[in-house]
Amino acid sequence: MDSHSGCLEKPISRPDVGLTSPKELQLTVYEPHGSTNGFEALRDEWNGLLRRSRANTIFLTYEWQTTWWDNLGEGDLWILAFRKAENGELVGIVPLYLVQSAEGRRQFTLVGCIEVSDYLDVIVEIGWETPVYSALIGWLDSDEAPAWDIVDLCNLPEESLTYRSLPSIAAASGHEVSVKQEDVAPQFHLPADYESYLQETVDKKQRHEIRRKQRRAERETRVGFHLVDDSQVLAAEVEDFIALQRASREDKADFMTAEMRHFFYAAALRMQEAGFLRLFFLTLDGEKAATLLAFEYDRKFLLYNSGYDPEAHAHLSPGWVLLAYAIQYAIVAGCQLFDFMQGDEGYKYRFGSRDYKVMRVIIER
């Protein structure tokens, strides 16, 4: 261990998987109490590697990961960085934190692994998954790793290789591994224009309902569609979002604890600074009636959370109307995918969504 850098470095042999690259990876382990934090050390390379991976999602960006850790993180932060021994190029990041349960079991979990991060994964350059997975298990089995009982890799996207390839590598080392589908994330692809979306993606009955609700609102009230783009008023706008979010359903009100409220403020500010935040309001006769908090990332529109006042203008279905406008926005913005993210609520399918799997891998020592 290098007491000055706060990290461990050692070469790790990898199996030959048909690549022309050298057969070794260099592993740097950023330990929880070292002088160098893994986030700080990898800041300039983080998002570049993410864009070269299969799991290029906003929830694995440097901005989201650090915001989550600063506001909701617990236990000890362990970040592993894998580089080509040949030239030092970064090909893998595994952001983990280690906690001890009330029963005394020590669990590694991906940074972000609670319900506020819909997609997570090991960050690996495409083509280097197997070497990095092997190196990760090799480190977990080594004396350099802290004592652990469970590794929980949650919220893995459907295209991830982590739930397909990692389990056999872990099982070969004698660990018990379980793989399960954790949830679904309904989504649909966006065509070039809104009329094509209605005709090609939505069935006839729902197409009629969407049009009817939009026209009724536009006929009976003065409709406004507002995107928040001023950082100076963002805090007040997030406060209005939270008020509508809490009003819409009892379970949403229970979810929005003081801690979660603080996280939403921090995340909204950070995502706006990064250019990813899309906070919308629907106004009816000048009154905020519905809201959507979404992200635009990698040509995807990600609907993160929503809310509406169930007592004001309920007969005008403000949530549906706002969602229809948001789909129009996403098409005009050039997004290729509209993602409702985790949860199988019925309204998502009425807008033409199809299920996308979200997986989980549990490794027990």
C-alpha positions in Angstrom: 0.0 0.0 0.0 1.2 3.5 -0.9 0.6 5.5 2.2 1.0 8.8 0.3 -1.5 8.1 -2.5 -4.0 6.1 -0.4 -4.3 3.4 -3.0 -3.0 -0.1 -3.8 -1.5 -0.9 -7.2 -0.7 -4.3 -8.5 -0.8 -6.1 -11.9 -3.6 -8.6 -12.4 -3.3 -11.4 -15.0 -6.4 -11.8 -17.2 -7.5 -14.6 -19.4 -6.8 -14.5 -23.1 -10.2 -13.5 -24.7 -9.0 -13.0 -28.2 -7.9 -9.4 -27.8 -4.6 -8.2 -29.2 -4.0 -6.2 -26.0 -1.5 -7.3 -23.3 -2.5 -10.0 -21.0 -2.3 -7.9 -17.8 -4.4 -5.2 -16.2 -3.1 -2.7 -13.7 -5.4 -2.3 -10.7 -5.5 0.8 -8.5 -7.6 0.5 -5.4 -8.7 3.8 -3.8 -9.3 2.9 -0.2 -11.8 4.7 2.1 -9.2 6.4 4.3 -6.5 7.1 1.8 -5.4 10.7 1.1 -6.6 10.3 -2.5 -10.3 9.9 -3.1 -11.2 7.7 -6.1 -13.7 10.2 -7.4 -11.1 12.9 -7.3 -8.4 10.8 -8.9 -10.6 9.6 -11.8 -12.5 12.8 -12.4 -11.0 13.7 -15.8 -11.3 10.1 -17.1 -14.6 9.0 -15.6 -17.2 10.2 -18.2 -14.9 9.3 -21.1 -14.8 5.7 -20.0 -18.5 5.7 -19.4 -19.1 6.8 -23.0 -17.0 3.8 -24.2 -19.1 1.3 -22.1 -22.3 -0.5 -22.7 -23.9 1.2 -19.6 -23.7 4.8 -20.7 -26.4 6.1 -18.4 -26.7 9.4 -16.5 -26.7 7.5 -13.2 -23.1 6.4 -13.7 -21.8 9.9 -14.7 -19.2 11.5 -12.5 -21.7 14.2 -11.6 -24.5 11.8 -10.5 -22.2 9.4 -8.7 -20.5 12.1 -6.6 -23.8 13.8 -5.8 -25.3 10.6 -4.6 -22.3 9.8 -2.5 -22.1 13.2 -1.0 -25.8 13.2 0.0 -26.8 9.6 0.5 -23.6 7.6 0.8 -22.8 5.6 3.8 -20.1 3.2 5.0 -16.6 3.1 3.3 -16.0 4.1 -0.3 -13.9 1.7 -2.3 -13.3 2.6 -6.0 -11.3 0.2 -8.2 -9.7 1.4 -11.4 -8.4 -1.0 -14.1 -5.9 0.1 -16.7 -4.1 -1.5 -19.6 -0.6 -2.4 -18.3 0.7 -1.6 -21.7 -0.2 2.1 -21.8 -2.1 3.0 -18.7 -5.4 3.5 -20.5 -8.4 3.3 -18.2 -10.7 0.4 -19.2 -12.7 -0.2 -16.0 -14.1 1.5 -12.9 -16.0 -0.4 -10.1 -17.4 2.1 -7.6 -18.4 0.3 -4.4 -19.2 1.1 -0.8 -18.9 -1.3 2.1 -21.4 -1.4 5.0 -22.0 -3.7 7.9 -25.6 -4.9 8.5 -27.2 -5.2 11.9 -26.5 -9.0 11.7 -22.8 -8.3 11.2 -22.6 -9.1 7.5 -20.3 -6.9 5.5 -21.8 -6.0 2.1 -20.2 -4.3 -0.9 -22.8 -2.4 -3.0 -22.6 -0.3 -6.1 -22.5 3.4 -5.4 -26.0 4.8 -6.1 -27.7 1.5 -5.2 -31.0 2.6 -3.8 -34.2 3.5 -5.6 -33.0 6.9 -6.8 -30.5 5.5 -9.4 -32.5 3.5 -11.9 -29.6 2.0 -13.8 -26.1 1.1 -12.5 -23.3 -1.2 -13.5 -19.6 -1.8 -13.4 -18.2 0.7 -15.9 -16.1 -1.2 -18.5 -14.9 -0.3 -22.0 -16.7 -2.5 -24.5 -14.6 -5.6 -25.3 -12.9 -5.5 -21.8 -15.7 -6.9 -19.8 -14.4 -10.4 -19.2 -10.9 -9.3 -18.2 -12.3 -6.7 -15.8 -14.8 -9.1 -14.3 -12.0 -11.6 -13.7 -9.8 -9.0 -12.2 -12.6 -7.8 -9.9 -13.2 -11.4 -8.6 -9.5 -11.9 -8.2 -9.3 -8.8 -6.0 -12.3 -9.8 -3.9 -10.6 -13.2 -3.3 -7.2 -11.6 -2.4 -5.8 -10.5 0.9 -5.8 -6.9 -0.3 -9.6 -6.7 -0.2 -11.4 -6.0 3.1 -13.4 -8.8 4.7 -16.8 -9.1 3.0 -19.8 -11.4 2.9 -22.0 -10.1 0.0 -21.5 -8.2 -3.2 -24.8 -6.6 -4.4 -24.8 -5.4 -8.0 -28.2 -3.8 -8.4 -30.1 -2.0 -11.2 -28.2 -3.6 -14.1 -29.6 -2.6 -17.5 -30.8 -5.2 -19.9 -27.8 -4.9 -22.3 -25.3 -5.3 -19.5 -22.9 -8.2 -19.6 -22.4 -8.1 -15.8 -25.4 -10.3 -15.1 -24.5 -12.6 -18.1 -20.8 -13.1 -17.7 -19.7 -12.2 -14.1 -21.8 -14.9 -12.4 -19.9 -17.8 -14.0 -16.5 -16.2 -13.1 -17.6 -15.7 -9.5 -19.0 -19.2 -9.3 -15.8 -20.7 -10.6 -14.0 -19.1 -7.6 -16.4 -20.9 -5.2 -18.9 -18.1 -4.5 -22.6 -18.6 -4.4 -24.2 -16.4 -7.1 -27.8 -15.5 -7.7 -29.2 -13.6 -10.7 -32.7 -12.2 -10.8 -34.8 -9.7 -12.7 -35.2 -6.8 -10.3 -37.8 -4.7 -12.1 -38.9 -3.4 -15.5 -38.4 0.0 -17.0 -41.0 0.7 -19.7 -39.8 2.7 -22.6 -40.4 3.3 -26.3 -38.4 4.5 -29.3 -39.2 7.9 -30.7 -39.9 8.5 -34.3 -39.2 11.7 -36.3 -42.4 13.5 -35.5 -45.3 13.4 -33.0 -48.0 12.3 -35.4 -45.8 9.3 -36.3 -45.5 8.5 -32.6 -49.3 8.5 -32.1 -49.9 6.4 -35.2 -47.0 3.9 -34.8 -46.5 3.5 -31.1 -49.9 4.0 -29.4 -52.9 1.8 -30.0 -56.1 3.4 -31.4 -58.0 3.7 -28.2 -55.2 5.4 -26.3 -54.3 7.6 -29.3 -57.9 8.9 -29.1 -57.6 9.5 -25.3 -54.3 11.4 -25.6 -55.7 13.7 -28.3 -59.0 14.2 -26.5 -57.3 15.2 -23.2 -54.9 17.6 -24.9 -57.7 19.3 -26.9 -60.0 19.5 -23.9 -57.4 21.2 -21.8 -56.5 23.6 -24.6 -60.1 24.4 -25.2 -61.3 24.9 -21.6 -58.2 26.7 -20.1 -55.2 28.7 -20.9 -52.5 26.1 -21.2 -48.8 26.8 -20.5 -45.8 24.4 -20.9 -42.7 25.7 -19.1 -39.1 24.3 -19.1 -37.1 25.6 -16.2 -33.8 26.9 -17.5 -32.8 29.7 -15.0 -30.4 28.5 -12.3 -31.3 31.5 -10.2 -34.9 30.3 -9.7 -34.1 26.6 -9.6 -34.5 26.2 -5.9 -38.0 27.7 -5.9 -39.0 25.7 -8.9 -37.8 22.5 -7.2 -39.8 23.4 -4.2 -42.9 23.7 -6.4 -42.0 20.3 -8.0 -41.8 18.6 -4.6 -45.1 20.1 -3.5 -46.8 18.7 -6.5 -44.9 15.4 -6.3 -46.0 14.9 -2.6 -49.6 15.9 -3.4 -50.1 13.4 -6.2 -49.9 10.1 -4.2 -49.4 9.1 -0.6 -46.5 6.8 -1.3 -44.7 9.7 -3.1 -45.3 11.9 0.0 -43.8 9.2 2.2 -40.8 8.8 -0.2 -40.0 12.5 -0.1 -38.3 12.6 3.4 -36.2 15.5 4.5 -33.1 13.6 3.4 -34.6 12.9 0.0 -35.7 16.4 -0.4 -32.1 17.6 0.2 -30.9 15.1 -2.3 -33.4 16.3 -5.0 -32.2 19.9 -4.5 -28.6 18.9 -4.9 -29.2 16.5 -7.8 -31.3 19.1 -9.7 -28.6 21.8 -9.3 -25.8 19.4 -10.4 -27.7 18.0 -13.3 -28.7 21.5 -14.5 -25.0 22.6 -14.3 -24.1 19.6 -16.4 -26.9 20.4 -18.9 -28.9 17.2 -18.3 -31.9 18.5 -16.2 -35.3 18.9 -17.8 -37.8 20.2 -15.2 -41.2 20.9 -16.8 -44.4 22.5 -15.5 -47.9 22.5 -17.0 -49.9 25.6 -16.1 -53.6 25.9 -16.4 -54.9 29.4 -16.3 -51.6 30.4 -14.9 -51.6 27.9 -12.0 -49.0 25.1 -11.8 -51.1 21.9 -12.2 -48.5 19.2 -13.1 -44.7 18.7 -13.2 -42.1 16.3 -14.6 -38.5 16.1 -13.5 -36.6 14.4 -16.3 -33.1 14.1 -17.8 -31.9 14.3 -21.3 -28.7 12.3 -21.8 -27.2 10.4 -24.7 -30.2 11.1 -26.9 -32.5 9.6 -24.3 -35.3 11.3 -22.5 -35.5 9.8 -19.0 -38.6 10.6 -17.0 -37.4 10.5 -13.4 -40.3 11.7 -11.3 -43.6 13.5 -11.6 -46.4 15.1 -9.7 -49.8 16.8 -10.1 -52.5 18.4 -7.9 -55.2 15.7 -7.7 -57.8 18.2 -6.5 -57.2 21.2 -8.9 -58.1 20.7 -12.6 -58.4 16.9 -12.1 -61.1 16.7 -14.7 -58.6 18.0 -17.3 -56.0 15.2 -16.6 -53.0 17.6 -16.3 -50.6 14.7 -15.8 -51.5 13.1 -19.1 -51.5 16.5 -20.9 -48.0 17.3 -19.6 -46.7 13.9 -20.5 -48.0 14.4 -24.1 -46.2 17.7 -24.3 -43.0 16.2 -22.9 -43.0 13.5 -25.6 -43.4 16.3 -28.2 -40.5 18.1 -26.7 -38.3 14.9 -26.7 -39.0 14.4 -30.4 -38.1 17.9 -31.3 -35.0 17.8 -29.1 -33.8 14.8 -31.2 -34.1 12.1 -28.5 -34.3 8.6 -29.8 -35.7 6.9 -26.7 -38.4 7.9 -24.1 -37.7 6.0 -20.9 -40.2 5.9 -18.0 -37.5 4.0 -16.0 -38.3 1.6 -13.2 -41.8 0.7 -12.3 -44.7 -1.0 -14.1 -47.4 1.6 -13.6 -50.2 1.2 -16.0 -50.1 4.7 -17.6 -46.7 4.0 -19.0 -48.0 1.3 -21.2 -50.9 3.5 -22.4 -48.3 5.7 -24.0 -46.9 2.8 -25.9 -44.1 1.5 -23.7 -42.6 -2.0 -23.8 -40.8 -3.6 -20.9 -37.0 -3.3 -20.5 -35.4 -5.6 -17.9 -33.5 -4.4 -14.9 -31.4 -7.1 -13.3 -29.5 -7.8 -10.1 -26.5 -10.0 -9.2 -25.8 -11.1 -5.6 -22.5 -12.8 -4.8 -22.1 -14.5 -1.4 -18.7 -15.5 -0.1 
